[in-house]
Amino acid sequence: MKVTEGGNLKHRQLCFKDYLQRSSAEQREYAEVCVPPRMTKTDNTNTDEQTEKLLEEILSAENLNRAYYRVKGNKGAGGIDGMQVDELLPYLKGHKDELLQALWDGKYRPKPVRRVEIPKENGKMRKLGIPTVVDRLIQQAITQVLSPIFERQFSDNSYGFRPQRSAHDALRACQRHITEGFVYVVDMDLEKYFDTVNQSKLIQILSDTIKDGRVISLIHKFLRAGIMVDGLFEESPEGVPQGGPLSPLLGNVMLNVCDHELEKRGHRFVRYADDMMIFCKSEKAARRTLDHIVPYIEGKLFLRVNKEKTSVAHVRKVKYLGYGFYIHKGRGRLRIHPKSILKLKDKIRKVTGRSNGMGIEERKAKLNYIIRGWTNYFKLADAKALLGKMDEWLRSRIRMVTWKRWKRVRTRYANLQKLGIKKEQAWMWANTRKGYWRVAHSHILTMSLSNKRIERAGYPSFSQCYSAK
């Protein structure tokens, strides 16, 4: 492939500054850095085989520009090379020519992802693979071009990681199926889905749509880039590492085949990423569906179904996307699952613990962030009474951490008096040996640190956030 400095309008002109706003100095600087060289057609460019020209779209000025700002906006930790998002622009200044030329020539080699583990609800660890910032830029550019292509193929019953679709949409679909009498479900659990995707099958599925072999090759390189675990390299012969912009799309592409098979068989189902439920009218029908679909998933898609966690149950007994279900007057209704409450309480305990080093304002801001986000997610549930009880528990936690913060007898004595407690009672309670949690429920603290005082202090309320939904 030859690179020339000149050319006419028929050449690809990947000039970022034509697409950037002129409002910031950084944008102008980025535009100057990322102007790639022009290319001429040579004997090495087989335009007949590359009919779709997807690589040209991926490396276009507008697409790369959008990808850069998306990666920068998402921030995130660096990969194995230690480069942070803020260092991407300086890197492109010095290496943009060789980076783009390597991509055009098919010689670009993604770096291994950095293994990170985060805890799951069940106590196990979820494995993530964090790509380098440069690899994230390229993955984002690929995703932006491929997503609209595959969106036209994706099932209407798939809701995860798709534009204008959300977990709330998936839950509303579940409600509709329940209301229509489909009250038994196959709660499907794919064992370590993203870690066990068969890469050969995935490449085959991608190749059915993507006819540009250069793009297929680039995606395959990302899949086989490997993993760095505690400084040691591990190969990645299977799986799609979670953590990069490309993995949600590839996960949906793989399971889209299953979606269409379920539709072909006439099943009602809802899928959010790898969380899938198939709705049936009877327990017998649900068990028959499970017996028939597992061989397809394992035999055709080469995925692993977790037999222990996959179950057939009435909708009242399942948990989906943090919600539970119940039926009232023949209609499917949503509630907050008890496990979601326990998970939230654990978060709040950490924030309201005395030993976390947080100041009053930081703790207040953190609680507001957690509670407003949580109630916004669970706004579809019927939870007025439950959230009233949660408010009582939260105020007790606030009273307890306040009592701990006062710590010394004289501090407690003085503060109780300031809050309207008589001297004798203030002195008695300042010297109490009762436990923190017990004192938090005492009439002295509920009087001195009343609900209104806590509200005026700026602490959040579950009920208020829920009623404002």
One Martini backbone bead per residue (centre of mass of N, CA, C, O) as a GRO file, in nm:
protein
  469
    1MET     BB    1   0.091   0.038   0.027
    2LYS     BB    2   0.060   0.362  -0.070
    3VAL     BB    3   0.179   0.690   0.021
    4THR     BB    4   0.042   1.010  -0.032
    5GLU     BB    5   0.024   1.370  -0.038
    6GLY     BB    6  -0.168   1.362  -0.268
    7GLY     BB    7  -0.470   1.449  -0.453
    8ASN     BB    8  -0.802   1.401  -0.511
    9LEU     BB    9  -1.141   1.368  -0.450
   10LYS     BB   10  -1.130   1.043  -0.465
   11HIS     BB   11  -0.990   1.051  -0.221
   12ARG     BB   12  -0.933   0.987   0.099
   13GLN     BB   13  -1.035   1.238   0.345
   14LEU     BB   14  -0.906   1.231   0.676
   15CYS     BB   15  -1.039   1.520   0.805
   16PHE     BB   16  -1.126   1.638   1.108
   17LYS     BB   17  -1.171   1.960   1.087
   18ASP     BB   18  -1.443   1.944   0.917
   19TYR     BB   19  -1.606   1.823   1.195
   20LEU     BB   20  -1.524   2.035   1.390
   21GLN     BB   21  -1.544   2.242   1.624
   22ARG     BB   22  -1.417   2.583   1.704
   23SER     BB   23  -1.447   2.627   2.032
   24SER     BB   24  -1.172   2.463   2.086
   25ALA     BB   25  -0.841   2.401   2.122
   26GLU     BB   26  -0.849   2.092   2.139
   27GLN     BB   27  -1.000   2.037   1.877
   28ARG     BB   28  -0.788   2.160   1.690
   29GLU     BB   29  -0.557   1.981   1.783
   30TYR     BB   30  -0.692   1.709   1.711
   31ALA     BB   31  -0.723   1.766   1.410
   32GLU     BB   32  -0.419   1.791   1.344
   33VAL     BB   33  -0.328   1.508   1.444
   34CYS     BB   34  -0.567   1.321   1.274
   35VAL     BB   35  -0.438   1.353   0.992
   36PRO     BB   36  -0.427   1.142   0.747
   37PRO     BB   37  -0.308   0.984   0.496
   38ARG     BB   38  -0.313   0.923   0.175
   39MET     BB   39  -0.445   0.690  -0.071
   40THR     BB   40  -0.356   0.445  -0.312
   41LYS     BB   41  -0.414   0.241  -0.564
   42THR     BB   42  -0.309  -0.096  -0.574
   43ASP     BB   43  -0.231  -0.429  -0.602
   44ASN     BB   44  -0.306  -0.462  -0.278
   45THR     BB   45  -0.599  -0.358  -0.365
   46ASN     BB   46  -0.902  -0.538  -0.314
   47THR     BB   47  -1.208  -0.422  -0.422
   48ASP     BB   48  -1.380  -0.676  -0.488
   49GLU     BB   49  -1.379  -0.810  -0.196
   50GLN     BB   50  -1.436  -0.511  -0.067
   51THR     BB   51  -1.753  -0.413  -0.093
   52GLU     BB   52  -1.828  -0.239   0.177
   53LYS     BB   53  -1.609  -0.051   0.308
   54LEU     BB   54  -1.581  -0.040   0.634
   55LEU     BB   55  -1.300   0.071   0.700
   56GLU     BB   56  -1.352   0.350   0.586
   57GLU     BB   57  -1.569   0.423   0.795
   58ILE     BB   58  -1.406   0.376   1.054
   59LEU     BB   59  -1.158   0.581   0.937
   60SER     BB   60  -1.312   0.820   0.945
   61ALA     BB   61  -1.324   1.132   1.059
   62GLU     BB   62  -1.600   1.137   1.199
   63ASN     BB   63  -1.579   0.867   1.353
   64LEU     BB   64  -1.313   0.917   1.510
   65ASN     BB   65  -1.410   1.169   1.651
   66ARG     BB   66  -1.645   1.039   1.808
   67ALA     BB   67  -1.473   0.825   1.951
   68TYR     BB   68  -1.291   1.011   2.111
   69TYR     BB   69  -1.520   1.159   2.279
   70ARG     BB   70  -1.635   0.901   2.401
   71VAL     BB   71  -1.385   0.804   2.552
   72LYS     BB   72  -1.340   1.063   2.710
   73GLY     BB   73  -1.626   1.067   2.848
   74ASN     BB   74  -1.596   0.774   2.989
   75LYS     BB   75  -1.317   0.719   3.063
   76GLY     BB   76  -1.142   0.540   3.272
   77ALA     BB   77  -0.921   0.306   3.288
   78GLY     BB   78  -0.631   0.175   3.220
   79GLY     BB   79  -0.416  -0.029   3.086
   80ILE     BB   80  -0.112  -0.195   3.061
   81ASP     BB   81   0.037   0.093   2.977
   82GLY     BB   82  -0.103   0.335   3.167
   83MET     BB   83  -0.279   0.490   2.990
   84GLN     BB   84  -0.471   0.770   2.984
   85VAL     BB   85  -0.714   0.957   2.850
   86ASP     BB   86  -0.547   1.234   2.867
   87GLU     BB   87  -0.304   1.088   2.684
   88LEU     BB   88  -0.412   1.048   2.393
   89LEU     BB   89  -0.345   1.307   2.238
   90PRO     BB   90  -0.033   1.305   2.266
   91TYR     BB   91  -0.003   1.033   2.126
   92LEU     BB   92  -0.126   1.111   1.848
   93LYS     BB   93   0.087   1.318   1.773
   94GLY     BB   94   0.331   1.090   1.754
   95HIS     BB   95   0.138   0.818   1.619
   96LYS     BB   96  -0.074   0.850   1.383
   97ASP     BB   97   0.060   0.735   1.130
   98GLU     BB   98   0.127   0.442   1.229
   99LEU     BB   99  -0.155   0.367   1.319
  100LEU     BB  100  -0.308   0.399   1.049
  101GLN     BB  101  -0.122   0.223   0.874
  102ALA     BB  102  -0.166  -0.039   1.032
  103LEU     BB  103  -0.470  -0.055   0.973
  104TRP     BB  104  -0.453  -0.061   0.662
  105ASP     BB  105  -0.233  -0.312   0.654
  106GLY     BB  106  -0.302  -0.524   0.897
  107LYS     BB  107  -0.073  -0.466   1.154
  108TYR     BB  108  -0.244  -0.440   1.389
  109ARG     BB  109  -0.187  -0.479   1.756
  110PRO     BB  110  -0.338  -0.557   2.016
  111LYS     BB  111  -0.349  -0.539   2.343
  112PRO     BB  112  -0.374  -0.668   2.624
  113VAL     BB  113  -0.579  -0.712   2.875
  114ARG     BB  114  -0.686  -0.605   3.192
  115ARG     BB  115  -0.736  -0.764   3.481
  116VAL     BB  116  -1.058  -0.741   3.645
  117GLU     BB  117  -1.225  -0.769   3.966
  118ILE     BB  118  -1.571  -0.801   4.058
  119PRO     BB  119  -1.829  -0.819   4.259
  120LYS     BB  120  -2.096  -1.023   4.318
  121GLU     BB  121  -2.391  -1.110   4.462
  122ASN     BB  122  -2.285  -1.426   4.513
  123GLY     BB  123  -1.955  -1.363   4.581
  124LYS     BB  124  -1.839  -1.355   4.324
  125MET     BB  125  -1.642  -1.294   4.031
  126ARG     BB  126  -1.602  -1.047   3.785
  127LYS     BB  127  -1.459  -1.048   3.468
  128LEU     BB  128  -1.240  -0.807   3.338
  129GLY     BB  129  -1.131  -0.623   3.031
  130ILE     BB  130  -0.890  -0.373   2.995
  131PRO     BB  131  -0.821  -0.168   2.762
  132THR     BB  132  -0.662   0.035   2.599
  133VAL     BB  133  -0.711   0.348   2.486
  134VAL     BB  134  -0.650   0.291   2.189
  135ASP     BB  135  -0.832   0.040   2.165
  136ARG     BB  136  -1.093   0.189   2.243
  137LEU     BB  137  -1.102   0.375   2.001
  138ILE     BB  138  -1.128   0.149   1.786
  139GLN     BB  139  -1.371   0.002   1.902
  140GLN     BB  140  -1.562   0.244   1.885
  141ALA     BB  141  -1.545   0.279   1.579
  142ILE     BB  142  -1.661   0.003   1.510
  143THR     BB  143  -1.931   0.019   1.666
  144GLN     BB  144  -2.053   0.270   1.513
  145VAL     BB  145  -2.079   0.104   1.239
  146LEU     BB  146  -2.214  -0.178   1.325
  147SER     BB  147  -2.471  -0.118   1.487
  148PRO     BB  148  -2.672  -0.028   1.257
  149ILE     BB  149  -2.657  -0.298   1.107
  150PHE     BB  150  -2.756  -0.490   1.350
  151GLU     BB  151  -3.018  -0.348   1.436
  152ARG     BB  152  -3.184  -0.463   1.189
  153GLN     BB  153  -3.158  -0.771   1.317
  154PHE     BB  154  -3.264  -0.736   1.580
  155SER     BB  155  -3.463  -0.810   1.827
  156ASP     BB  156  -3.748  -0.695   2.002
  157ASN     BB  157  -3.657  -0.885   2.267
  158SER     BB  158  -3.411  -0.694   2.283
  159TYR     BB  159  -3.243  -0.455   2.538
  160GLY     BB  160  -2.938  -0.468   2.557
  161PHE     BB  161  -2.728  -0.237   2.445
  162ARG     BB  162  -2.946  -0.028   2.315
  163PRO     BB  163  -3.094   0.200   2.145
  164GLN     BB  164  -3.378   0.310   2.303
  165ARG     BB  165  -3.306   0.097   2.537
  166SER     BB  166  -3.409  -0.078   2.842
  167ALA     BB  167  -3.482  -0.223   3.137
  168HIS     BB  168  -3.767  -0.105   3.149
  169ASP     BB  169  -3.863  -0.226   2.882
  170ALA     BB  170  -3.827  -0.521   2.968
  171LEU     BB  171  -4.025  -0.511   3.212
  172ARG     BB  172  -4.279  -0.430   3.051
  173ALA     BB  173  -4.279  -0.687   2.882
  174CYS     BB  174  -4.323  -0.878   3.116
  175GLN     BB  175  -4.595  -0.766   3.204
  176ARG     BB  176  -4.748  -0.835   2.945
  177HIS     BB  177  -4.714  -1.142   2.957
  178ILE     BB  178  -4.851  -1.183   3.232
  179THR     BB  179  -5.127  -1.053   3.162
  180GLU     BB  180  -5.159  -1.281   2.919
  181GLY     BB  181  -5.077  -1.563   3.100
  182PHE     BB  182  -4.752  -1.578   3.130
  183VAL     BB  183  -4.652  -1.732   3.447
  184TYR     BB  184  -4.420  -1.904   3.328
  185VAL     BB  185  -4.061  -1.963   3.359
  186VAL     BB  186  -3.749  -1.949   3.192
  187ASP     BB  187  -3.457  -1.918   3.379
  188MET     BB  188  -3.180  -1.822   3.214
  189ASP     BB  189  -2.834  -1.951   3.255
  190LEU     BB  190  -2.529  -1.838   3.146
  191GLU     BB  191  -2.218  -1.955   3.174
  192LYS     BB  192  -1.999  -1.729   3.151
  193TYR     BB  193  -2.055  -1.594   2.878
  194PHE     BB  194  -1.814  -1.390   2.801
  195ASP     BB  195  -1.595  -1.630   2.865
  196THR     BB  196  -1.743  -1.865   2.644
  197VAL     BB  197  -1.728  -1.768   2.372
  198ASN     BB  198  -1.726  -1.875   2.048
  199GLN     BB  199  -1.520  -1.742   1.819
  200SER     BB  200  -1.580  -1.895   1.557
  201LYS     BB  201  -1.887  -1.852   1.563
  202LEU     BB  202  -1.880  -1.544   1.573
  203ILE     BB  203  -1.727  -1.501   1.305
  204GLN     BB  204  -1.938  -1.639   1.132
  205ILE     BB  205  -2.171  -1.446   1.195
  206LEU     BB  206  -2.030  -1.186   1.104
  207SER     BB  207  -1.969  -1.285   0.803
  208ASP     BB  208  -2.269  -1.279   0.705
  209THR     BB  209  -2.250  -0.949   0.704
  210ILE     BB  210  -1.941  -0.907   0.689
  211LYS     BB  211  -1.737  -0.848   0.386
  212ASP     BB  212  -1.495  -0.722   0.536
  213GLY     BB  213  -1.202  -0.875   0.609
  214ARG     BB  214  -1.054  -0.654   0.774
  215VAL     BB  215  -1.261  -0.637   1.006
  216ILE     BB  216  -1.261  -0.928   1.095
  217SER     BB  217  -0.960  -0.937   1.162
  218LEU     BB  218  -0.965  -0.715   1.380
  219ILE     BB  219  -1.162  -0.852   1.572
  220HIS     BB  220  -0.997  -1.110   1.612
  221LYS     BB  221  -0.757  -0.966   1.749
  222PHE     BB  222  -0.914  -0.875   1.997
  223LEU     BB  223  -0.994  -1.163   2.093
  224ARG     BB  224  -0.664  -1.264   2.078
  225ALA     BB  225  -0.489  -1.066   2.270
  226GLY     BB  226  -0.534  -1.121   2.563
  227ILE     BB  227  -0.412  -1.155   2.914
  228MET     BB  228  -0.335  -0.970   3.210
  229VAL     BB  229  -0.218  -1.148   3.509
  230ASP     BB  230  -0.014  -1.036   3.726
  231GLY     BB  231   0.200  -1.002   3.469
  232LEU     BB  232   0.064  -1.238   3.310
  233PHE     BB  233   0.020  -1.418   3.023
  234GLU     BB  234  -0.295  -1.487   2.854
  235GLU     BB  235  -0.484  -1.655   2.663
  236SER     BB  236  -0.786  -1.606   2.424
  237PRO     BB  237  -0.972  -1.862   2.285
  238GLU     BB  238  -1.213  -1.741   2.456
  239GLY     BB  239  -1.429  -1.496   2.443
  240VAL     BB  240  -1.552  -1.161   2.565
  241PRO     BB  241  -1.420  -0.908   2.700
  242GLN     BB  242  -1.509  -0.717   2.954
  243GLY     BB  243  -1.469  -0.339   2.895
  244GLY     BB  244  -1.535  -0.285   2.605
  245PRO     BB  245  -1.714  -0.141   2.341
  246LEU     BB  246  -1.752  -0.426   2.176
  247SER     BB  247  -1.881  -0.652   2.363
  248PRO     BB  248  -2.190  -0.593   2.358
  249LEU     BB  249  -2.229  -0.638   2.057
  250LEU     BB  250  -2.117  -0.928   2.036
  251GLY     BB  251  -2.317  -1.050   2.238
  252ASN     BB  252  -2.572  -0.985   2.065
  253VAL     BB  253  -2.494  -1.132   1.806
  254MET     BB  254  -2.490  -1.416   1.925
  255LEU     BB  255  -2.792  -1.410   2.061
  256ASN     BB  256  -2.963  -1.349   1.804
  257VAL     BB  257  -2.991  -1.640   1.710
  258CYS     BB  258  -3.164  -1.727   1.950
  259ASP     BB  259  -3.393  -1.529   1.914
  260HIS     BB  260  -3.489  -1.635   1.631
  261GLU     BB  261  -3.549  -1.921   1.727
  262LEU     BB  262  -3.770  -1.846   1.931
  263GLU     BB  263  -3.954  -1.707   1.724
  264LYS     BB  264  -3.987  -1.954   1.537
  265ARG     BB  265  -4.127  -2.117   1.792
  266GLY     BB  266  -4.325  -1.899   1.945
  267HIS     BB  267  -4.194  -1.739   2.175
  268ARG     BB  268  -4.192  -1.585   2.483
  269PHE     BB  269  -3.951  -1.313   2.537
  270VAL     BB  270  -3.667  -1.182   2.739
  271ARG     BB  271  -3.369  -0.978   2.668
  272TYR     BB  272  -3.074  -0.888   2.872
  273ALA     BB  273  -2.836  -0.976   2.727
  274ASP     BB  274  -2.781  -1.271   2.928
  275ASP     BB  275  -3.078  -1.213   3.028
  276MET     BB  276  -3.330  -1.473   3.028
  277MET     BB  277  -3.689  -1.505   2.950
  278ILE     BB  278  -3.939  -1.759   2.926
  279PHE     BB  279  -4.280  -1.761   2.840
  280CYS     BB  280  -4.554  -1.941   2.995
  281LYS     BB  281  -4.869  -2.103   3.083
  282SER     BB  282  -4.705  -2.356   3.193
  283GLU     BB  283  -4.502  -2.574   3.347
  284LYS     BB  284  -4.491  -2.786   3.126
  285ALA     BB  285  -4.413  -2.593   2.893
  286ALA     BB  286  -4.151  -2.490   3.025
  287ARG     BB  287  -4.003  -2.765   3.040
  288ARG     BB  288  -4.015  -2.824   2.739
  289THR     BB  289  -3.860  -2.574   2.649
  290LEU     BB  290  -3.599  -2.636   2.799
  291ASP     BB  291  -3.540  -2.915   2.665
  292HIS     BB  292  -3.519  -2.779   2.365
  293ILE     BB  293  -3.312  -2.526   2.400
  294VAL     BB  294  -3.046  -2.635   2.516
  295PRO     BB  295  -2.934  -2.795   2.269
  296TYR     BB  296  -2.909  -2.545   2.091
  297ILE     BB  297  -2.716  -2.370   2.259
  298GLU     BB  298  -2.492  -2.598   2.284
  299GLY     BB  299  -2.485  -2.715   1.977
  300LYS     BB  300  -2.488  -2.434   1.798
  301LEU     BB  301  -2.338  -2.206   2.001
  302PHE     BB  302  -2.145  -2.317   2.231
  303LEU     BB  303  -2.289  -2.288   2.503
  304ARG     BB  304  -2.340  -2.253   2.859
  305VAL     BB  305  -2.559  -2.410   3.074
  306ASN     BB  306  -2.680  -2.354   3.392
  307LYS     BB  307  -2.840  -2.606   3.552
  308GLU     BB  308  -2.868  -2.496   3.848
  309LYS     BB  309  -2.990  -2.196   3.770
  310THR     BB  310  -3.176  -2.311   3.580
  311SER     BB  311  -3.536  -2.245   3.569
  312VAL     BB  312  -3.867  -2.332   3.679
  313ALA     BB  313  -4.121  -2.074   3.733
  314HIS     BB  314  -4.295  -1.863   3.890
  315VAL     BB  315  -4.301  -1.523   3.880
  316ARG     BB  316  -4.295  -1.484   4.199
  317LYS     BB  317  -3.989  -1.647   4.211
  318VAL     BB  318  -3.842  -1.425   4.048
  319LYS     BB  319  -3.543  -1.258   3.924
  320TYR     BB  320  -3.528  -0.936   3.737
  321LEU     BB  321  -3.329  -0.678   3.728
  322GLY     BB  322  -3.408  -0.658   4.058
  323TYR     BB  323  -3.687  -0.772   4.021
  324GLY     BB  324  -4.021  -0.847   4.090
  325PHE     BB  325  -4.329  -1.042   4.087
  326TYR     BB  326  -4.690  -0.983   4.046
  327ILE     BB  327  -5.048  -1.040   4.092
  328HIS     BB  328  -5.314  -0.796   4.011
  329LYS     BB  329  -5.604  -0.831   3.878
  330GLY     BB  330  -5.447  -0.985   3.626
  331ARG     BB  331  -5.181  -0.816   3.664
  332GLY     BB  332  -4.868  -0.726   3.605
  333ARG     BB  333  -4.629  -0.669   3.864
  334LEU     BB  334  -4.396  -0.468   4.049
  335ARG     BB  335  -4.106  -0.532   4.251
  336ILE     BB  336  -3.878  -0.538   4.500
  337HIS     BB  337  -3.626  -0.727   4.558
  338PRO     BB  338  -3.481  -0.838   4.844
  339LYS     BB  339  -3.184  -0.841   4.731
  340SER     BB  340  -3.182  -0.537   4.658
  341ILE     BB  341  -3.207  -0.437   4.948
  342LEU     BB  342  -2.952  -0.567   5.065
  343LYS     BB  343  -2.754  -0.429   4.874
  344LEU     BB  344  -2.819  -0.140   4.959
  345LYS     BB  345  -2.757  -0.164   5.261
  346ASP     BB  346  -2.457  -0.220   5.224
  347LYS     BB  347  -2.390   0.055   5.101
  348ILE     BB  348  -2.494   0.232   5.337
  349ARG     BB  349  -2.313   0.117   5.557
  350LYS     BB  350  -2.048   0.223   5.434
  351VAL     BB  351  -2.128   0.529   5.443
  352THR     BB  352  -2.231   0.511   5.769
  353GLY     BB  353  -1.960   0.464   5.861
  354ARG     BB  354  -1.707   0.575   6.077
  355SER     BB  355  -1.434   0.438   5.919
  356ASN     BB  356  -1.439   0.590   5.615
  357GLY     BB  357  -1.355   0.915   5.634
  358MET     BB  358  -1.607   1.080   5.618
  359GLY     BB  359  -1.773   1.354   5.585
  360ILE     BB  360  -2.067   1.504   5.601
  361GLU     BB  361  -2.091   1.607   5.303
  362GLU     BB  362  -1.991   1.350   5.164
  363ARG     BB  363  -2.208   1.164   5.276
  364LYS     BB  364  -2.450   1.317   5.169
  365ALA     BB  365  -2.375   1.300   4.867
  366LYS     BB  366  -2.363   0.990   4.851
  367LEU     BB  367  -2.655   0.932   4.936
  368ASN     BB  368  -2.791   1.090   4.711
  369TYR     BB  369  -2.672   0.928   4.478
  370ILE     BB  370  -2.777   0.646   4.556
  371ILE     BB  371  -3.087   0.701   4.606
  372ARG     BB  372  -3.164   0.839   4.341
  373GLY     BB  373  -3.069   0.611   4.153
  374TRP     BB  374  -3.232   0.377   4.278
  375THR     BB  375  -3.523   0.499   4.255
  376ASN     BB  376  -3.512   0.539   3.950
  377TYR     BB  377  -3.486   0.237   3.879
  378PHE     BB  378  -3.745   0.156   4.090
  379LYS     BB  379  -4.008   0.319   3.973
  380LEU     BB  380  -4.193   0.066   3.872
  381ALA     BB  381  -4.251  -0.003   4.152
  382ASP     BB  382  -4.438  -0.120   4.427
  383ALA     BB  383  -4.305   0.091   4.717
  384LYS     BB  384  -4.418   0.278   4.940
  385ALA     BB  385  -4.403   0.114   5.207
  386LEU     BB  386  -4.110   0.019   5.186
  387LEU     BB  387  -3.978   0.311   5.174
  388GLY     BB  388  -4.071   0.395   5.453
  389LYS     BB  389  -3.892   0.184   5.601
  390MET     BB  390  -3.624   0.281   5.475
  391ASP     BB  391  -3.629   0.560   5.609
  392GLU     BB  392  -3.610   0.463   5.899
  393TRP     BB  393  -3.339   0.319   5.865
  394LEU     BB  394  -3.173   0.560   5.761
  395ARG     BB  395  -3.212   0.746   6.009
  396SER     BB  396  -3.072   0.551   6.203
  397ARG     BB  397  -2.796   0.567   6.065
  398ILE     BB  398  -2.760   0.872   6.103
  399ARG     BB  399  -2.778   0.872   6.412
  400MET     BB  400  -2.546   0.677   6.466
  401VAL     BB  401  -2.312   0.837   6.325
  402THR     BB  402  -2.353   1.088   6.497
  403TRP     BB  403  -2.299   0.957   6.774
  404LYS     BB  404  -2.014   0.865   6.702
  405ARG     BB  405  -1.900   1.152   6.635
  406TRP     BB  406  -1.925   1.268   6.922
  407LYS     BB  407  -1.819   1.040   7.141
  408ARG     BB  408  -1.798   1.232   7.371
  409VAL     BB  409  -1.954   1.328   7.651
  410ARG     BB  410  -1.940   1.644   7.622
  411THR     BB  411  -2.042   1.647   7.332
  412ARG     BB  412  -2.316   1.515   7.380
  413TYR     BB  413  -2.417   1.707   7.596
  414ALA     BB  414  -2.408   1.967   7.426
  415ASN     BB  415  -2.580   1.874   7.176
  416LEU     BB  416  -2.839   1.795   7.326
  417GLN     BB  417  -2.895   2.080   7.432
  418LYS     BB  418  -2.907   2.225   7.155
  419LEU     BB  419  -3.161   2.017   7.080
  420GLY     BB  420  -3.354   2.037   7.366
  421ILE     BB  421  -3.228   1.890   7.603
  422LYS     BB  422  -3.218   1.831   7.909
  423LYS     BB  423  -2.970   1.814   8.133
  424GLU     BB  424  -3.028   1.544   8.273
  425GLN     BB  425  -3.073   1.377   8.013
  426ALA     BB  426  -2.813   1.450   7.868
  427TRP     BB  427  -2.624   1.329   8.083
  428MET     BB  428  -2.730   1.042   8.085
  429TRP     BB  429  -2.688   0.985   7.768
  430ALA     BB  430  -2.383   1.061   7.754
  431ASN     BB  431  -2.328   0.799   7.967
  432THR     BB  432  -2.405   0.573   7.803
  433ARG     BB  433  -2.373   0.200   7.732
  434LYS     BB  434  -2.514   0.178   7.489
  435GLY     BB  435  -2.556   0.099   7.186
  436TYR     BB  436  -2.569   0.258   6.891
  437TRP     BB  437  -2.834   0.131   6.774
  438ARG     BB  438  -3.004   0.176   7.028
  439VAL     BB  439  -2.974   0.483   7.047
  440ALA     BB  440  -3.094   0.545   6.760
  441HIS     BB  441  -3.391   0.438   6.887
  442SER     BB  442  -3.423   0.647   7.081
  443HIS     BB  443  -3.604   0.915   7.206
  444ILE     BB  444  -3.374   1.119   7.217
  445LEU     BB  445  -3.286   1.107   6.909
  446THR     BB  446  -3.572   1.138   6.782
  447MET     BB  447  -3.597   1.425   6.905
  448SER     BB  448  -3.327   1.570   6.833
  449LEU     BB  449  -3.318   1.388   6.553
  450SER     BB  450  -3.535   1.460   6.362
  451ASN     BB  451  -3.683   1.432   6.065
  452LYS     BB  452  -3.670   1.736   5.997
  453ARG     BB  453  -3.371   1.780   6.057
  454ILE     BB  454  -3.265   1.579   5.850
  455GLU     BB  455  -3.395   1.717   5.607
  456ARG     BB  456  -3.265   2.005   5.649
  457ALA     BB  457  -2.965   1.887   5.622
  458GLY     BB  458  -2.990   1.709   5.326
  459TYR     BB  459  -3.115   1.443   5.342
  460PRO     BB  460  -3.244   1.179   5.202
  461SER     BB  461  -3.549   1.034   5.047
  462PHE     BB  462  -3.719   0.778   4.927
  463SER     BB  463  -4.011   0.889   4.905
  464GLN     BB  464  -3.946   1.152   4.756
  465CYS     BB  465  -3.806   1.026   4.510
  466TYR     BB  466  -4.049   0.843   4.431
  467SER     BB  467  -4.273   1.075   4.402
  468ALA     BB  468  -4.083   1.224   4.167
  469LYS     BB  469  -4.106   1.016   3.912
   0.00000   0.00000   0.00000
